[in-house]
Amino acid sequence: MGWKSLLIETPVWLMARFYPPRFDPNRDTPREILVLRPNDFGELLTTTPLFEALRKRFPTTRLIAGVGSWGRPILENNPFVDEIVEIDAPWNNKLVEDRSHGNVLRFLSKSPQVALLRARGGFDVGIDVLGSYMGALLMMRTGVRYRIGVRGYRGGWSGCQAFIEFAARQCGRAALAQGELLGATALPEARPQLFLTDVERATAAQIWNAGGVPGRRTVRLIVGVGAGVPTKAWDARQVGAALAQIAQTLEKAGDACDIVIVGSKADQLRAAEAIAAAGPDVPVRSLAGEVPMRIMFALTEGAGVVLTNSSMLMHVAAAFRRPTVAVIGGSVTKPDRHDAIWGYPPPYRSVSPEQYVAGEHARNWPSVERVAQAVLEAVGMQRAQVGAAA
């Protein structure tokens, strides 16, 4: 442990002396378990299998998800989550602009959200999925009697009664390992879980049915042009060029395509750039910022293939096992490490540069031709799967 980490960890250790364990989950069944994940969308998505693992381990325990207000749609309609509480914590997310140490302390001491949690009288068990000194302090502040964290990442482990060791492994599997500390053995696959309603599926079906060409086999391609970190987003003009190649190849084969771009309002300009680069003959429409997040989930479930950056859409596609092409480049210089932590088994695949130029993030992207070919291969895979199922 470096001196900076020790400097931060020492107060956590000292504070923990005043908050000794007051519950033993190995002896008694918890009345409530608070799972903290007030982080970005993709991180919360990878955590969702943990709730199923905890439900199987503790069928009568109330499972409470503490997430940022932005993450609520991800957990709505989840049968394994009893309650969602909003914790707009100013750490390890890109949704809260001020993530300074001063704002962290203000949040822990003065936030009405924390005050509401404190008023509940404490929780038998708390899990800080990220593993940080901020999460450990929040658990102590809200009266968690038995705390679980992560050693070797962002600190806080000395304020916990149990912790996993940080390792560069699939993010969802790391969350499940924290469930194992509580005796969970019936573990689901480390793959995001999303639970749609019939209304959401019907709305998405109407949107898809509005595209395509009647009487022709149509490939439904959903595309994400944004990313939480701008340097992880492929140039929108390159996206458009790839879409043009994909559409032209499918047209030559006698197939139509229906391409829908999704994202937030912040992605609207990038979507417009991609559409302009694709050209007027390519059937691309943008719904970025125009449909709720959960309708975007349902659109992804109904898609044939997904083309995305390393972003939330990549994890949404994994939840529905959609054939996915993730374009990896820019500031991501170790694609193998990226896929080991954030990727999934096939039908997911990533496409990265054949070689990297040090310090040249803007140049470190795969070619348009390689991305287009990967998408066309995913289309073939999807058709083969449909044919085999029939």
Secondary structure as the mmCIF struct_conf table of DSSP 4:
data_model
#
loop_
_struct_conf.conf_type_id
_struct_conf.id
_struct_conf.beg_label_comp_id
_struct_conf.beg_label_asym_id
_struct_conf.beg_label_seq_id
_struct_conf.end_label_comp_id
_struct_conf.end_label_asym_id
_struct_conf.end_label_seq_id
HELX_RH_AL_P HELX_RH_AL_P1 TRP A 3 ALA A 16
TURN_TY1_P TURN_TY1_P1 ARG A 17 PHE A 18
BEND BEND1 TYR A 19 TYR A 19
TURN_TY1_P TURN_TY1_P2 PRO A 25 ARG A 27
BEND BEND2 ASP A 28 ASP A 28
BEND BEND3 ARG A 31 ARG A 31
STRN STRN1 GLU A 32 LEU A 36
BEND BEND4 ASN A 39 ASN A 39
HELX_RH_AL_P HELX_RH_AL_P2 PHE A 41 THR A 47
TURN_TY1_P TURN_TY1_P3 THR A 48 THR A 48
HELX_RH_AL_P HELX_RH_AL_P3 PRO A 49 ARG A 57
TURN_TY1_P TURN_TY1_P4 PRO A 59 THR A 60
BEND BEND5 THR A 61 THR A 61
STRN STRN2 ARG A 62 VAL A 67
HELX_RH_3T_P HELX_RH_3T_P1 SER A 69 GLY A 71
HELX_RH_AL_P HELX_RH_AL_P4 ARG A 72 LEU A 75
TURN_TY1_P TURN_TY1_P5 GLU A 76 ASN A 77
TURN_TY1_P TURN_TY1_P6 PRO A 79 PHE A 80
BEND BEND6 ASP A 82 ASP A 82
STRN STRN3 GLU A 83 GLU A 86
BEND BEND7 PRO A 90 ASN A 92
BEND BEND8 LYS A 94 LEU A 95
BEND BEND9 GLU A 97 GLU A 97
HELX_RH_AL_P HELX_RH_AL_P5 HIS A 101 LYS A 110
HELX_RH_AL_P HELX_RH_AL_P6 PRO A 112 ARG A 118
TURN_TY1_P TURN_TY1_P7 ALA A 119 GLY A 121
STRN STRN4 PHE A 123 ASP A 128
BEND BEND10 VAL A 129 LEU A 130
STRN STRN5 SER A 132 SER A 132
HELX_RH_AL_P HELX_RH_AL_P7 TYR A 133 ARG A 141
TURN_TY1_P TURN_TY1_P8 THR A 142 GLY A 143
STRN STRN6 VAL A 144 ARG A 151
BEND BEND11 GLY A 152 TYR A 153
STRN STRN7 ARG A 154 ARG A 154
BEND BEND12 GLY A 155 GLY A 155
HELX_RH_3T_P HELX_RH_3T_P2 TRP A 157 GLY A 159
BEND BEND13 GLN A 161 GLN A 161
STRN STRN8 ALA A 162 GLU A 165
HELX_LH_PP_P HELX_LH_PP_P1 PHE A 166 PHE A 166
BEND BEND14 ALA A 168 ARG A 169
HELX_RH_AL_P HELX_RH_AL_P8 CYS A 171 GLU A 180
TURN_TY1_P TURN_TY1_P9 LEU A 181 GLY A 183
BEND BEND15 ALA A 186 ALA A 186
HELX_LH_PP_P HELX_LH_PP_P2 LEU A 187 GLU A 189
BEND BEND16 ALA A 190 ARG A 191
HELX_RH_AL_P HELX_RH_AL_P9 ASP A 198 ASN A 209
TURN_TY1_P TURN_TY1_P10 ALA A 210 ALA A 210
BEND BEND17 GLY A 211 GLY A 212
TURN_TY1_P TURN_TY1_P11 PRO A 214 GLY A 215
BEND BEND18 ARG A 216 ARG A 216
STRN STRN9 THR A 218 GLY A 224
BEND BEND19 GLY A 228 VAL A 229
HELX_RH_3T_P HELX_RH_3T_P3 PRO A 230 LYS A 232
BEND BEND20 ALA A 233 ALA A 233
HELX_LH_PP_P HELX_LH_PP_P3 TRP A 234 ASP A 235
HELX_RH_AL_P HELX_RH_AL_P10 ALA A 236 LYS A 252
TURN_TY1_P TURN_TY1_P12 ALA A 253 GLY A 254
STRN STRN10 ALA A 256 VAL A 262
HELX_RH_3T_P HELX_RH_3T_P4 LYS A 265 ASP A 267
HELX_RH_AL_P HELX_RH_AL_P11 GLN A 268 ALA A 278
TURN_TY1_P TURN_TY1_P13 PRO A 280 ASP A 281
BEND BEND21 VAL A 282 VAL A 282
STRN STRN11 VAL A 284 SER A 286
TURN_TY1_P TURN_TY1_P14 ALA A 288 GLU A 290
BEND BEND22 VAL A 291 VAL A 291
HELX_RH_AL_P HELX_RH_AL_P12 MET A 293 GLU A 301
TURN_TY1_P TURN_TY1_P15 GLY A 302 GLY A 302
BEND BEND23 GLY A 304 GLY A 304
STRN STRN12 VAL A 305 ASN A 309
BEND BEND24 SER A 310 SER A 311
HELX_RH_AL_P HELX_RH_AL_P13 MET A 312 ALA A 319
TURN_TY1_P TURN_TY1_P16 PHE A 320 ARG A 321
STRN STRN13 THR A 324 VAL A 327
TURN_TY1_P TURN_TY1_P17 GLY A 330 SER A 331
HELX_RH_AL_P HELX_RH_AL_P14 PRO A 335 TRP A 342
BEND BEND25 PRO A 345 PRO A 345
TURN_TY1_P TURN_TY1_P18 PRO A 346 PRO A 347
STRN STRN14 TYR A 348 VAL A 351
BEND BEND26 GLU A 354 GLN A 355
TURN_TY1_P TURN_TY1_P19 ALA A 358 GLY A 359
HELX_RH_3T_P HELX_RH_3T_P5 HIS A 361 ARG A 363
BEND BEND27 TRP A 365 TRP A 365
HELX_RH_AL_P HELX_RH_AL_P15 VAL A 368 ALA A 389
#
